[in-house]
Amino acid sequence: MMKFISGVIDEMHQVTWPTFSENIHNTTIVVITGLAFALIFGAADWVFEQGITWLSK
């Protein structure tokens, strides 16, 4: 068990962590993509709702 933990610690020291600006950039991409998908799916939902409402009249 201790050999495993020691190996994990050694590997964690070799990890290249992203910089603050890289984190900001990646977070911005995720937020924009999330908003775009929300708008696309929201618009599709609205179109289908209008279609179902029109068909049920």
Sequence and secondary structure as in RCSB ss.txt:
>XXXX:A:sequence
MMKFISGVIDEMHQVTWPTFSENIHNTTIVVITGLAFALIFGAADWVFEQGITWLSK
>XXXX:A:secstr
 HHHHHHHHHHHHH     HHHHHHHHHHHHHHHHHHHHHHHHHHHHHHHHHHHHT 
